Amino acid sequence: MKKIYLITIALVGFMLHAFGQGNTLDKVAAVVGNNIILASEINQQYSQYLYQGHPADSEVKCKILQNVLTQKLLKQQAEIDSIAVEDGQVDDELGKRMRSMVQRAGGQERLEQFLNKSLLQYKDEQRPEVKDELIAQKMQAKITENVSVTPLEVEKYYKSLGDSVPKFNTEVEVGEIVLDPKLTKAEKQQFKDKIEGLRKRIVAGADFSVLAKTYSEDPGSAPDGGDLGFFDRTMMAKEFTAWAFKLKAGDISPVFETDFGYHILQVIERRGEQVHARHILIVPVTTPSSLARLKLSADSIYNKLEKKEMTFATAANVYSDDKQSKFNGGMMLNAEDVRTRTTIIPVDKLDPATFLVIDTMKVGEISKPTLYTSADGKEHYRVLYLKSKVAPHKANLAQDYPKIRDAAQQDKINKTLSEWFESRREKTYIKIDPEYLTCSELKIWTKPEKEDTK
């Protein structure tokens, strides 16, 4: 085993030297055991960092390389421990990332222009990297799976904070019942007639792109003539996906409805399990009559709550149109802490409309229905419930034990991982290209090699 290890080191050393001498092949940024990290991997991640709007910063490359080194070390141990991930998990993760990138780029074509390659090609290139990341995450979870903290350790951790004990702003737990206006068939008809008219013009020979730019109410695609680029079966509303994958290239769909409004779409091209299409969207506008009906419904729900005919949680489950909170007892989640799905929210993280209502409420009170406009510009009626309120204070074990326990747990996990990495670094061959040796983050990875005295 010793001889094989030394041969591996010799070969890797030769590769580092060759790439360092300007070989036309990709340069090696670092080696961890038998895993090679190419400079192109670091540069690609750095390009994504810049594309997200961040300013240029050479130190970021150091942090990227540190993360990749960590990942490769975990991957190497995972191979020893026979830890793997299913291809389906990799596909799911890739799908999530691609959808997020397409959304941030403003469409698939814009993203492909930036990448200078097709999304399918980029996805295939990213597959090995994503798989390695998932394996590393699974290995890290195994290392820390038995880490837990006792009440005594939580207390000891709290005392160790000394003057660094955090201060918490006013925190609240707020419930909501959100009611969306519902248009009658007659109220919707004018909007349906409008898009039916556009469809007839297209069938008669009018330019789809011109009409989309002029009439479509989808701000993301209208400037591009309704062009949505390529998308797969997971990226659109189910009704939209059904028509997109049913039609042939050049076909125009009938008018159909989704939660966003009325659509017509035209398939431009089909590429495997992806479709390139464009569409026109007409959004039905809330009418005074629909809001008046909604107000009556909201008042009725409020009266039931006031008379204790049902609990707030039950009313939210039965009546609320907010899909995130209705199955959570109506309670809003702290968007800043998605990991724990906590309902405790600092008041400075509430949207202004919510804060203005609950600011004058007492704990246990339910607000009268209020009309408000959500981030998407739509009007709704909402009933709010102030479940709890904690005044600003310095963290203490009596009030904040769950938070302090979580912090103590994370601190212990970090120490466990730090010890594990230190041990593995001592036993693993690691070499980093001189270009990165000025990075302070990488100093712990570049200890002098010990001579073999055997």
KAKA-V618199 format. One record per residue. N is the residue number from 1. RES is the residue in one small letter. SS is DSSP state (2 for helix, 1 for strand, 0 for the rest). PSI is psi in whole degrees, -180 to 180 (* if undefined). Layout:
# KAKA-V618199
{{N RES SS PSI} {N RES SS PSI}}
This chain:
# KAKA-V618199
{{1 m 0 -37} {2 k 2 -43} {3 k 2 -43} {4 i 2 -42} {5 y 2 -44} {6 l 2 -37} {7 i 2 -42} {8 t 2 -44} {9 i 2 -43} {10 a 2 -44} {11 l 2 -44} {12 v 2 -40} {13 g 2 -41} {14 f 2 -42} {15 m 2 -44} {16 l 2 -43} {17 h 2 -44} {18 a 2 -46} {19 f 2 -35} {20 g 2 -22} {21 q 0 11} {22 g 0 23} {23 n 0 147} {24 t 0 -16} {25 l 0 167} {26 d 0 139} {27 k 0 142} {28 v 1 122} {29 a 1 -36} {30 a 1 163} {31 v 1 133} {32 v 1 107} {33 g 0 -119} {34 n 0 17} {35 n 1 126} {36 i 1 134} {37 i 1 117} {38 l 1 149} {39 a 2 -31} {40 s 2 -32} {41 e 2 -45} {42 i 2 -45} {43 n 2 -36} {44 q 2 -45} {45 q 2 -35} {46 y 2 -38} {47 s 2 -41} {48 q 2 -39} {49 y 2 -46} {50 l 2 -37} {51 y 2 -25} {52 q 0 2} {53 g 0 5} {54 h 0 151} {55 p 0 156} {56 a 0 136} {57 d 0 110} {58 s 2 -26} {59 e 2 -26} {60 v 2 -37} {61 k 2 -36} {62 c 2 -43} {63 k 2 -37} {64 i 2 -46} {65 l 2 -38} {66 q 2 -42} {67 n 2 -41} {68 v 2 -40} {69 l 2 -45} {70 t 2 -45} {71 q 2 -43} {72 k 2 -36} {73 l 2 -41} {74 l 2 -42} {75 k 2 -41} {76 q 2 -42} {77 q 2 -35} {78 a 2 -38} {79 e 2 -39} {80 i 2 -40} {81 d 0 6} {82 s 0 41} {83 i 0 128} {84 a 0 171} {85 v 0 151} {86 e 0 151} {87 d 2 -33} {88 g 2 -37} {89 q 2 -41} {90 v 2 -43} {91 d 2 -44} {92 d 2 -45} {93 e 2 -42} {94 l 2 -42} {95 g 2 -44} {96 k 2 -45} {97 r 2 -42} {98 m 2 -41} {99 r 2 -41} {100 s 2 -43} {101 m 2 -41} {102 v 2 -42} {103 q 2 -45} {104 r 2 -34} {105 a 2 -16} {106 g 0 29} {107 g 0 156} {108 q 2 -38} {109 e 2 -40} {110 r 2 -40} {111 l 2 -43} {112 e 2 -33} {113 q 2 -41} {114 f 2 -44} {115 l 2 -21} {116 n 0 35} {117 k 0 165} {118 s 0 156} {119 l 2 -36} {120 l 2 -41} {121 q 2 -45} {122 y 2 -40} {123 k 2 -43} {124 d 2 -38} {125 e 2 -34} {126 q 2 -18} {127 r 2 -50} {128 p 2 -40} {129 e 2 -45} {130 v 2 -40} {131 k 2 -43} {132 d 2 -40} {133 e 2 -45} {134 l 2 -38} {135 i 2 -42} {136 a 2 -42} {137 q 2 -41} {138 k 2 -39} {139 m 2 -42} {140 q 2 -39} {141 a 2 -36} {142 k 2 -41} {143 i 2 -35} {144 t 2 8} {145 e 0 -28} {146 n 0 9} {147 v 0 124} {148 s 0 165} {149 v 0 142} {150 t 0 161} {151 p 2 -35} {152 l 2 -39} {153 e 2 -36} {154 v 2 -45} {155 e 2 -42} {156 k 2 -41} {157 y 2 -44} {158 y 2 -44} {159 k 2 -31} {160 s 2 -18} {161 l 2 -29} {162 g 2 -125} {163 d 2 -4} {164 s 2 6} {165 v 0 127} {166 p 0 157} {167 k 1 139} {168 f 1 138} {169 n 0 175} {170 t 0 133} {171 e 1 145} {172 v 1 161} {173 e 1 122} {174 v 1 131} {175 g 1 155} {176 e 1 145} {177 i 1 113} {178 v 1 130} {179 l 1 122} {180 d 1 142} {181 p 0 142} {182 k 0 123} {183 l 0 145} {184 t 0 166} {185 k 2 -39} {186 a 2 -38} {187 e 2 -32} {188 k 2 -23} {189 q 2 -39} {190 q 2 -34} {191 f 2 -36} {192 k 2 -40} {193 d 2 -38} {194 k 2 -47} {195 i 2 -29} {196 e 2 -39} {197 g 2 -39} {198 l 2 -40} {199 r 2 -43} {200 k 2 -38} {201 r 2 -39} {202 i 2 -44} {203 v 2 -32} {204 a 0 -4} {205 g 0 -4} {206 a 0 153} {207 d 0 118} {208 f 2 -46} {209 s 2 -43} {210 v 2 -44} {211 l 2 -37} {212 a 2 -44} {213 k 2 -34} {214 t 2 -40} {215 y 2 -23} {216 s 0 141} {217 e 0 23} {218 d 0 103} {219 p 0 -22} {220 g 0 -35} {221 s 0 -21} {222 a 2 -44} {223 p 2 -23} {224 d 2 23} {225 g 0 26} {226 g 0 2} {227 d 1 126} {228 l 1 -2} {229 g 1 -164} {230 f 1 144} {231 f 1 158} {232 d 0 -171} {233 r 0 -10} {234 t 0 -4} {235 m 0 -14} {236 m 0 169} {237 a 0 149} {238 k 2 -37} {239 e 2 -38} {240 f 2 -45} {241 t 2 -42} {242 a 2 -47} {243 w 2 -39} {244 a 2 -38} {245 f 0 -3} {246 k 0 -35} {247 l 0 158} {248 k 0 163} {249 a 0 129} {250 g 0 -19} {251 d 0 149} {252 i 1 131} {253 s 0 160} {254 p 0 172} {255 v 0 133} {256 f 1 162} {257 e 1 140} {258 t 1 -176} {259 d 0 -17} {260 f 0 -23} {261 g 1 -154} {262 y 1 138} {263 h 1 156} {264 i 1 144} {265 l 1 156} {266 q 1 128} {267 v 1 129} {268 i 1 -44} {269 e 1 147} {270 r 1 128} {271 r 1 95} {272 g 0 -125} {273 e 0 30} {274 q 1 147} {275 v 1 138} {276 h 1 119} {277 a 1 166} {278 r 1 159} {279 h 1 167} {280 i 1 133} {281 l 1 132} {282 i 1 122} {283 v 0 118} {284 p 0 134} {285 v 0 137} {286 t 0 135} {287 t 0 157} {288 p 2 -37} {289 s 2 -41} {290 s 2 -36} {291 l 2 -36} {292 a 2 -43} {293 r 2 -39} {294 l 2 -38} {295 k 2 -40} {296 l 2 -42} {297 s 2 -43} {298 a 2 -41} {299 d 2 -39} {300 s 2 -44} {301 i 2 -43} {302 y 2 -43} {303 n 2 -39} {304 k 2 -39} {305 l 2 -41} {306 e 2 -35} {307 k 0 4} {308 k 0 29} {309 e 0 -20} {310 m 0 157} {311 t 0 161} {312 f 2 -41} {313 a 2 -42} {314 t 2 -43} {315 a 2 -40} {316 a 2 -44} {317 n 2 -36} {318 v 2 -41} {319 y 2 -28} {320 s 0 143} {321 d 0 1} {322 d 0 112} {323 k 0 -24} {324 q 0 -43} {325 s 0 -22} {326 k 2 -31} {327 f 2 11} {328 n 2 32} {329 g 0 15} {330 g 0 -2} {331 m 1 133} {332 m 0 146} {333 l 0 151} {334 n 0 108} {335 a 0 -18} {336 e 0 -11} {337 d 0 66} {338 v 0 -21} {339 r 0 -44} {340 t 0 -10} {341 r 0 44} {342 t 0 150} {343 t 0 1} {344 i 0 120} {345 i 1 126} {346 p 1 139} {347 v 2 -27} {348 d 2 -7} {349 k 2 -3} {350 l 0 150} {351 d 0 149} {352 p 2 -39} {353 a 2 -40} {354 t 2 -44} {355 f 2 -42} {356 l 2 -33} {357 v 2 -49} {358 i 2 -13} {359 d 0 -31} {360 t 0 3} {361 m 0 155} {362 k 0 156} {363 v 0 131} {364 g 0 -12} {365 e 0 155} {366 i 1 131} {367 s 0 154} {368 k 0 155} {369 p 0 134} {370 t 1 144} {371 l 1 131} {372 y 1 159} {373 t 1 124} {374 s 0 177} {375 a 0 -25} {376 d 0 6} {377 g 0 3} {378 k 0 149} {379 e 1 142} {380 h 1 163} {381 y 1 147} {382 r 1 140} {383 v 1 129} {384 l 1 152} {385 y 1 123} {386 l 1 102} {387 k 1 -41} {388 s 1 159} {389 k 1 127} {390 v 1 127} {391 a 0 161} {392 p 0 139} {393 h 1 162} {394 k 1 138} {395 a 0 135} {396 n 0 158} {397 l 2 -31} {398 a 2 -47} {399 q 2 -30} {400 d 2 26} {401 y 2 -45} {402 p 2 -41} {403 k 2 -44} {404 i 2 -39} {405 r 2 -44} {406 d 2 -40} {407 a 2 -40} {408 a 2 -40} {409 q 2 -46} {410 q 2 -38} {411 d 2 -41} {412 k 2 -38} {413 i 2 -45} {414 n 2 -41} {415 k 2 -40} {416 t 2 -45} {417 l 2 -40} {418 s 2 -43} {419 e 2 -40} {420 w 2 -46} {421 f 2 -40} {422 e 2 -43} {423 s 2 -44} {424 r 2 -35} {425 r 2 -36} {426 e 2 -30} {427 k 2 -3} {428 t 0 139} {429 y 0 123} {430 i 1 128} {431 k 1 134} {432 i 1 137} {433 d 0 140} {434 p 2 -27} {435 e 2 -30} {436 y 2 -1} {437 l 0 -9} {438 t 0 -8} {439 c 0 126} {440 s 2 -32} {441 e 2 -23} {442 l 2 1} {443 k 2 -37} {444 i 2 -14} {445 w 2 -7} {446 t 0 49} {447 k 0 148} {448 p 0 141} {449 e 0 140} {450 k 0 140} {451 e 0 144} {452 d 0 112} {453 t 0 -4} {454 k 0 *}}
